[in-house]
């Protein structure tokens, strides 16, 4: 589940909430109880580094057992 950031328009309180993507946005501020929360747009909290996972990473390895089976027949 993603973590969403909210900011209250009335008191300026910053709030983070762990919610499902399908959940309705929060509207009531936990500090001042005003219906003034707005969802903020923020960057992801992690970065993917390295070569990564691609379809080509295991492509050759998947073919080797099939090639051996063809050669033995």
ABEGO torsion letter per residue (X at the ends): XBBBBBBBAAAGBBBBBBBBAABBBBABBAAAGBBABBBBBBBBABBBBEAEBBAAAAAAAAAAAAAAAAAAX
